Each structure stands twice: as C-alpha cells, then as structure tokens.
C-alpha cells in the first residue's frame, strides 16, 4: 500500500506547486488568463483518473489501512474565505458505470470501512482538505470486486464534473503474488501434452490471485487467462487447456492444501478439477512454495493428472 499512498501524495503536491506557480506563468508565450475564472471545487483523484476506477490493494491484516480523500479548490489564487464541502456515497454513478462498461463492481459493505468525517472545510488561503477512509481488510470478502463510490454532494462553491471517485478496494491474502511455475502433465489421450513444461519451454511465471481468505486462483499472464501452462510437443509451442485453472485453498493453521477446484464454474466443456490425494499437497511457509497435484476430468477423455510446484517471487503488479 505504501507506493500507492506515495503516488497519491505526489499528485496532491503537484496541485499545490501548480497553484503557487500560476503567477509565474504570465510572461510565458503559452499563458492563458485565468484571473476571471470562477472558483470551483473538485475531487483531485477523480480528476486524475477521469472519473474512472482507482484501485487500492491491501494485505489482509488486523491493522486497518487508510486512504486519504481530498477536495481541491480550483481557482486562480487561494481564496480569502473558507470553503465547505460535504461528501457522500455515489451509488447512482457506480450503477451507471457498471451499465456503461459491462462491469459488475459491488458496493463496499459499510461494515468494512469507516469515514473520519463527511463534512470538510478548506481554510482560507488554502486549497485542500481531506478525510480518511479507514479500511478493515479482515472483514472484506476477497472473492468480490468492491468499490466505494464517493462524490461531493454539496459545497459553498460550484462543484466540477470531476466529482466521481470510484475507490476499488482489493484485499490480498498472504498467498497472493507472482510465482515461478514448475509443472508436469500426464494426459493419456493427448500424449503431445504429456511432458515437463519447464524442460521444454523454460521458466514461466503465474499469478496467484486472492479468491478468498485463504484461497487463490491461478492466472497465466503469458496467455492472459486463468490457465494451466502446457507445452505442445507437436507444434513446439506453449498451450493451455480451455476453461480449466486451479483454485487452491490452503489451511493457514496446518499449511495443507485442502482443496483444488476449477476456477471456471460450469464451463461449457464440462471440465472439473479435484485434488489428487495420492500425494502430499502443502504450502511451505519458509520458502513460500506450494506443492500440489490435481486431476482434471472432462467427458469423453481419460483423467489428466497435473503436478505443480509454485514458488513465490514477489507481489503482483
């Protein structure tokens, strides 16, 4: 979370610097006289992201995380009087955003956050005021994609169009990250896929993405899909099974992998994934490595057995 806050703070600093430099621009050939522009108020983070989605990712922790939400007085020079603004939830805009963009963001439940104050005052001679959104990550269901939509509902100044802040709040469990992938496939019906992936294709990375408190689903960025890396010896190229990718569930108390299922629910090809209990499926917390095996079944084909070793290399981008 630290990098996100640094980027946000840097953006706010740029606003302040730009305001202080306004008088210095008058002799520049590109100068536009803004002295007669009426003051207004905006949400600067909404302006920076064109009223779009702004993602904040947090590790699940008992310690709450904080997102500062600023209002900014846009004017040729700081005002001599204070400015008031009241923030509120922007559910109508969230619903319209989902409809316009084909997304399915859910409203962040009110039990997972608190606001230090909805009513803000920008002091005379200043441009910024802020409130803090306090996030309780242990209460967030990591399998949902949540948004906290914030707007300025009223103000003593006219409100600009940059007034729709969509805070996308993601919680990451301790298994979330980028992993070095080592895999071996045994496919009786498709012998060209029965091989050790790394012996042929070399190393590759997969993302394990939070799907629950202690569950992660496998995403392969090389093919931009939830997928199982494969090497096709007939075509000498990488490949993958369509509509099949493991979703791992790990018991944090025993470090055992207790379940492996298909992250695709009801896929059109009928593929299912179950844990291979013939081997020890577990997570090594010292090396942050998952050792797992699972069986993929599909109507009309013999079961496919896959053996995976996934070693953590860093956080996801």
N, C-alpha and C positions, 0 to 999 in steps of 0.2 A: 504494500500500500504506500510506502514511503515515496516511490518515484512518482506516483500519481499526484500526491499532495505537492511535491516539489514542482511538477509541471503546472499545477493549478496556481500555486503561489507565484510562480514566474509570470504567468499570464496576468494576474492581478497587478504585479509590479509594473509590467509593461503599460497597463492602463494608466497608472499613476505617472509614469515617466512621460507618456504621450501628452497627458494633460499639462504637465509642467513645461513641456517644450512648445506648446501651442503658440506662445508669444514669439518664440524664436523663428518661427516659420514665415513670418510676414514678409521678409525680404527675399524669400525663395521664389523662383520663377513659377513654381507649381502651387503657390499659395492660393487657397480659396478662403474668402472672408466668411467666417462662421459667427461673427460677432452678433448677428441678428437672428441666429437660430435659437428657437425657444428651448429651454431646458426640458429634459425628459428623464425617465428612469427605466432601467433595463436589468435583466439578469445576464451578467457578462459571460458566464459559462454557457448559457443558451446561445448567446450571440456568437461565441467562438465555434460552436458546433451546429450553427444554422438551425436551431430548434430541434436538433436530432438527438439520438441516443448517446449518452455519455456513460461509459462502463467503469465501474469501480469493483475490483476483485479483492476479497479479503480471505485470509486464512481463518478457519473456524477456531475460535478462541473464547475463553471465558471473559477476556478483557474486551470491552466494547471498542469499536472503531468509530472514527469521527470524520464527517465530510462537512467542510465549511461551505455555506451557500451565501454568496454575496449579491447585493444590489449595488448598482452603479449609477450615479447621477451623470448623465451625458449633457455637457454644457460647455460653452467656450471658455469659461473660467469657473472656479468654485463659487458657490452661492453664498450670500451673506446671511441666509436664514437656513434653519434646519429643514430636512425633508423627511416625511414619514412614508412608510410603505408597509402594507400588510400582505403576507404570503398566505397561500392556501394550496390545497390539492387541486390538480388539473386533470381530473379523471375524464372529462369530455374530450380533451385533446389526446389523451392516451388511447381512448377508444377510436378516435378518428385516425390516429397514426396507425393503429393495428389494421384498420379497414383499408387505408390507402396503400399500405406497404405489405399486406399479406402476412403480417407478423401476429404472434399470439402472446405478447407480453402480459404478465399478470400484475395486478396492483399489489405492491408490497404490503403484507398484512401489518396492521397498526401495532400488533404485539411484538414486532421485530425491530422497531425503531422508536425514537422519541425526538422531539424538537425542543431546543433550548428556548425558543420564542418565535412566534409568528409575526409579531409586531416589531418593526425595525425603525430606527431613526438615524439618518445620516446627519451628523453635526454640521453646523455652519462652517464653511471654509474647507470642508472635506467632500470626498466623492463616494466613499464606500462605507457600507455597514454590512454585517453578516450575522447569520445564525448558524448553529451547529446541528447537523443531523447525526444522532447517535445510533449506531447500528449494533444490534445484538446478534452476532453471527450464529450462536448456538441455537437460536430459535428459527433460523431460516431453513426451509426445506430446499436443499441444494439441487433437487431434481426439477425445480421450476425456474423460469426466467422472469425475474421480478423487476418492476420499475416503480420508482417513487416519482410521480409527476408533480412538479411544483410550478406555481405561477404567482405573479403579483396581482392580487385581486382588487386592491385599491391603493391609491397613493395621492399625496398632495401635489404631485407633478403628473403630467400626461405619461401614460405607460406606452413604451415602444413595442414594436412587433416581436422583438427578441425577448419573449416573455414565457417561453415554454421549455422548461428544464426537465428532461427525462433522465433521471438517475437510474441506470441499470445496475442493480446490486447483486453481485455474484459471491457466493461463499465457496471457498475451496477447502476440501478436506486434506488430510496430511498425505494422501496418496496421489493427489493431483500433480501433474507435471509432465516433462518430456522424458522419455525413456529410450535407452538403447534396446533394440529389439533383436532377439535371437529366437528363431523358430524352426521347427521341423514338422513336416506334414506327412501323414500316411493316408493316401487316398487310393483304395483298391480299384476303383473304376476309372480313375484318371491318373495313370502312372506318370505322366509328364509333370504332374504337380507334386508327386511324392519325392521330396528331397529336403535337404537342409537349405533354407533360404540364404543364409549368410555365406555358405560355401560357394554359392553361385553369384549372388547379387551384391555381396559385401555387406557393410553395415547399413542400417537404416534406423530412423527414429520414429517413434509413435508418440501420440499424446494420450495420456490417461486423464479423462475429463470427469470432474465430480458429477456423480449422478445420484448421490445420497450422502448421508452422514459418513458412511464407510464403504461406499460403492463408487466405482469408476468405470467408464466405458472407453473402449479403445478406438482412437481416431488415427488414420494414417495420412499425414499431410501430403505424401508423395502422390496420392490419388484423390485427395480432397474428399475423403469419405470415411465413415466408420467402417473399418475393413480389417481383414486378416492378410498380412503380406504373404505373397506367393511368388515362386519362381516357376515359370513355364519353360521346361527344358526343350520343348518342341520349337518354340518361337524364340528362345533365348531372350526372354523379356519378363519384366515383373507383371504380376497379375493379382487378382483377388476374387474371392467368392462374393457374388452379389447378394445383398440383403443378409449379410452374416458378419457379426462382430461381437466379440465377447464383452459382457458386462460383469466385472469382478466385484464380489462382495467379500470383505475381509473383516474378521473379528479382531478388533483392536486389543482385546484382552489376551487372546491366545496366539494372534498373528496367523491363524489358519485362514486360508481361502475357503469360505464356507459355501459359496455358490458361484457358478459361472453360467450365465444365460445369454440368449441372443438379445442385443440391444435393439434390434428391429422387432417390434411387436406385430404378430400376424403378417409376416412377409408373404408376398404373392407366390414365392416358390416353395413355401412350407418349411423352410429350414429352421431347425431348432438347435440349441446348444445346451449341453448338460456337462456338469463337472465330471472328470474322469477320476473316480475314486480309487482306481488301481494304483495311483501314485500319490505321493505326499504333496499337496497343494498348500503353499505357505508363503508368507512375507517375512523377509529377513530385515528387521529394522536397522541393523548395524550397517549393512551395505545398501539398504533401501532397494532391495531386489525382490521381485515376485517370481516364484517358480510355480508354474501352473500347467495343467493339461485338461483339455476338454474334448468332447465328442460332438461333431456336427452331424445331424441326421437330416436327410431330405428324401421325400417319397420317390421311390424308383431307383435309389442309389444305396450302395453299401455305406455304413457309417465311416466318417472321416475322423481320424484322431490327430490332434494337434498338440505339440509340446512347446511351451513358451518360456523364455527367460527374459524378464524385463528389468533393466537396471536404471535407476533414476540418474539423470544427468543435469537437470535444472528445472526451473519453473517454466511454464508455458508462456509464450509471447502474448 
